[in-house]
């Protein structure tokens, strides 16, 4: 079977693996009967409860008491104003916060958009989704280097890895970091391989010109 001719078969099989991985990561997110079994999850949930992605047009009212029609989202400038941003944990009494702001900001914004007060369960679901992106980037990365067959093998190993499934059921930042790490590696490999392909194309052109 020609791998290039029938590449869609491997992509279809990857889709099935991806669905299986999603089922294993996104089901049962509300486990634990409301208890925080992970100390980092407990801490992050507490921090998230103090962050605000919105402000009130009426400056005399706190955002929690603000009517919905008077709420507004923070601007990009306000978000990057680290001294005053309400999305900065350091401004909410967490001067020792070391987990990074992006997962917290993303979860807070999604929670406000969905009007979801159960930020712990939402955070767990976003953690699971981050791991799904990791599996996607892994498949693309390995397929680029070794071909789709090996990429498929790598993705199913990752999809069934117990540690990743476990971490997907905790609201922690580990899987967010993992996702961006694999994305960075994928782009690095893509840059190198495209350069090599251009050099090979140039060499072939020069040989034909002789």
C-alpha positions in Angstrom: 0.0 0.0 0.0 1.4 3.4 -1.0 1.6 5.5 2.2 1.2 8.8 0.3 -1.7 7.5 -1.8 -3.7 6.2 1.1 -2.7 8.8 3.7 -6.4 9.5 4.4 -6.7 6.1 6.0 -4.2 7.0 8.7 -5.8 10.3 9.3 -9.2 8.6 9.7 -7.7 6.1 12.1 -6.2 9.0 14.0 -9.6 10.6 14.2 -11.0 7.5 15.9 -8.0 7.5 18.3 -8.7 11.2 19.0 -12.4 10.5 19.8 -11.3 7.7 22.2 -8.8 10.1 23.8 -11.5 12.7 24.2 -13.9 10.2 25.8 -11.2 9.1 28.3 -10.3 12.7 29.2 -13.6 14.7 29.2 -16.0 12.2 30.8 -16.3 12.1 34.6 -14.9 15.6 35.1 -17.2 16.2 38.1 -15.7 13.4 40.1 -14.8 13.6 43.8 -18.2 14.7 45.2 -17.1 18.4 45.2 -13.9 17.7 47.1 -10.5 19.0 46.0 -8.3 15.9 46.0 -5.3 17.7 44.4 -3.6 20.5 46.4 -2.6 22.4 43.3 -6.2 22.2 42.0 -7.5 23.5 45.3 -5.1 26.4 45.2 -5.8 27.3 41.6 -9.6 27.2 42.1 -9.2 29.6 45.0 -7.1 32.0 42.9 -9.5 31.7 40.0 -12.4 32.7 42.2 -10.7 36.1 42.9 -9.9 36.9 39.3 -12.2 39.0 37.1 -12.2 39.3 33.3 -14.9 42.0 33.4 -15.4 45.4 34.9 -18.4 47.5 35.6 -19.2 50.7 33.6 -20.5 52.2 36.9 -17.2 52.5 38.8 -19.1 52.8 42.1 -20.2 49.2 41.8 -18.0 46.1 42.2 -18.2 43.8 39.2 -20.0 41.1 41.2 -22.8 43.5 42.0 -22.9 45.0 38.5 -26.0 44.5 36.3 -25.2 42.3 33.3 -26.0 45.1 30.8 -23.3 47.3 32.5 -20.5 44.8 32.5 -17.7 45.1 30.0 -14.6 43.0 29.2 -11.2 44.2 30.1 -9.3 45.7 27.2 -6.0 44.3 26.0 -4.3 47.3 27.5 -6.0 46.7 30.9 -5.0 43.1 30.8 -1.3 43.9 30.2 -1.4 46.6 32.9 0.2 44.2 35.4 0.0 46.6 38.3 -3.8 47.0 38.1 -5.1 44.1 36.0 -7.9 42.2 37.8 -6.7 39.1 36.0 -3.3 39.2 37.7 -3.2 37.0 40.7 -0.5 39.2 42.3 -3.1 42.0 42.6 -5.5 39.7 44.4 -3.2 38.8 47.3 -1.4 35.9 45.7 2.1 37.3 45.6 3.6 33.7 45.6 1.6 32.6 42.5 4.0 30.7 40.2 1.8 28.7 37.8 1.6 31.2 34.9 -1.3 33.4 33.9 -2.5 32.0 30.6 -4.4 28.9 31.8 -6.0 31.0 34.6 -7.0 33.8 32.2 -8.4 31.4 29.6 -10.4 29.5 32.3 -11.8 32.8 33.8 -12.8 34.1 30.4 -14.5 30.9 29.3 -16.3 30.7 32.6 -17.6 34.2 32.2 -18.7 33.6 28.6 -20.5 30.4 29.6 -21.8 32.0 32.9 -20.4 28.9 34.6 -19.8 29.2 38.3 -18.3 25.6 38.6 -14.8 26.7 37.6 -13.2 23.6 39.1 -15.1 21.3 36.7 -14.6 23.7 33.8 -10.9 23.9 34.5 -10.7 20.1 34.5 -12.4 20.0 31.1 -10.0 22.6 29.7 -7.1 20.7 31.0 -8.4 17.6 29.2 -8.8 19.6 26.0 -5.2 20.9 26.3 -4.1 17.3 26.4 -6.1 16.5 23.3 -4.3 19.3 21.4 -1.0 17.7 22.7 -2.0 14.4 21.0 -2.8 16.2 17.8 0.5 18.0 17.8 2.3 14.7 18.6 0.6 13.0 15.6 1.6 15.9 13.3 5.1 16.0 14.6 5.9 12.3 14.4 4.1 12.0 11.0 6.3 14.8 9.7 9.5 13.1 10.7 8.7 9.3 10.4 5.5 9.1 8.5 1.8 8.7 9.4 2.1 5.0 10.4 4.5 5.8 13.2 2.6 9.0 14.0 -0.5 6.8 14.5 1.4 4.5 16.8 2.7 7.5 18.9 -0.8 9.0 19.2 -2.5 5.8 20.4 0.3 5.4 23.0 -0.3 9.0 24.2 -4.1 8.6 24.1 -3.9 5.6 26.4 -1.2 6.9 28.8 -2.6 6.6 32.3 -0.7 9.7 33.6 -2.2 11.9 30.9 -5.7 10.6 31.5 -5.3 11.2 35.2 -3.9 14.7 34.8 -6.8 15.5 32.5 -9.2 15.1 35.4 -7.4 17.7 37.5 -7.5 21.5 37.1 -3.7 22.1 37.0 -1.4 23.8 34.6 0.8 20.8 33.7 -1.1 19.8 30.5 -1.3 23.4 29.3 2.5 23.6 29.5 2.8 20.2 27.8 0.6 21.4 24.9 2.7 24.5 24.2 5.9 22.5 24.5 4.8 20.1 21.8 3.6 23.0 19.6 7.0 24.6 19.9 8.8 21.4 19.0 6.5 20.9 16.0 7.2 24.3 14.6 10.9 23.9 15.2 11.0 20.6 13.3 8.8 22.1 10.6 11.2 25.0 10.1 14.3 22.7 9.9 12.6 20.2 7.5 11.4 22.9 5.2 14.9 24.3 5.0 16.3 20.9 4.2 13.6 20.4 1.5 14.5 23.7 -0.1 18.1 22.8 -0.1 17.4 19.4 -1.7 15.2 21.1 -4.3 17.9 23.6 -5.1 20.6 20.8 -5.4 18.4 18.9 -7.8 17.8 22.0 -9.9 21.5 22.7 -10.1 22.2 19.1 -11.2 19.7 19.4 -14.0 21.3 22.6 -15.1 24.6 21.0 -15.6 
